[in-house]
Amino acid sequence: MGTFSAQINAWIQKTKDDADKIVRYALQTIDGRLVHRSPVGDATYWHRPPPKGYTGGQFRGAWSVSEWAPNAGAGLDRVAGHTGGRIDKDGAATLASHAGVIGAAKAGNVYYVYNPLPYAKRIEQGWSRQAPVGLVAITVVEWNNIVENVVNGVKSGTSAADFAQGWESYKL
């Protein structure tokens, strides 16, 4: 087993690793819900004809994830009409573009998931038939359940021996 000090150090490292996993999994869940709940324009419901060449998916493709502060202009580079614009009807490309930030997420850091498009607030206020009560507010309401599920998932990866040692060593 090693020395008591080595056991404590191993426990500390495992706890840090688990906290990082919780942050990553929670961030990934929130990101996925926001992207997949994002409406994709359907011109058949519009009162006016769509612009020539219109295809939906701009809002879904503009979601961004950043660490410490929102990146001004991030996401706009992926908007149609801008260099490198991305139309993302199913959300797969958008989520894949967030994998680097989410995969390196650490407990204690601050992360932002945001959509910089000027009409994002209107969509959140119910201007879309596909998101009549918004999407961010629903995800915020689900926050406690998201974290609880993530924590339980990470806990289930902890061995019974690890828990037993904690109970026996610290009379928990």
C-alpha positions, 0 to 999 in steps of 0.5 A, a space after each residue: 500500500 505504501 506510506 500513509 503520506 503516499 496514500 494521501 497524495 494519491 487520494 488528493 490526485 484522484 480527487 483533483 482528477 475527478 473534479 476535472 472530470 466533473 467540470 469537463 462532463 458538465 460542460 460537455 452536457 451543457 454545450 450539447 444541450 444548447 447546441 441541439 436545442 438551437 433552432 434551425 431556420 425553416 423558411 416554410 414558416 416565414 411570412 416573407 421569402 428567405 434570402 436567395 440561397 438561404 439554408 438554416 443552421 447558422 445559429 446552431 453553428 455560431 455557438 462558442 466555448 471559451 475559458 476565462 472570458 467570452 472571446 469577442 467575435 468568436 463564433 462570428 467567424 463561423 457565421 455565413 457571410 463571414 470568412 470561414 462561415 459555418 452552417 451546421 444543421 445537426 450541430 456535429 461540427 460545432 460540438 467537434 470544434 469545442 472539443 479542445 477547450 472542453 477536453 482540457 477543462 479544469 476545476 476552478 477555471 471559468 468557462 463560457 458557452 455563448 452564441 454571439 449572434 445578434 438575434 440570440 436574445 430574441 430566440 431565447 425570448 421565444 421568437 422561434 417555434 422550435 424554442 418557444 421558451 428559449 434554450 438557455 433558461 431550460 438548461 439553467 433549470 436543469 443545472 442541478 440535475 446535470 451536475 448530480 448525474 455527472 457527479 454520480 457517474 464519476 463516483 461510480 468509477 471509484 472502486 469499492 475499495 477506495 470508498 471502504 478505505 475512506 470509511 475505515 480510515 476516517 470513520 466516516 
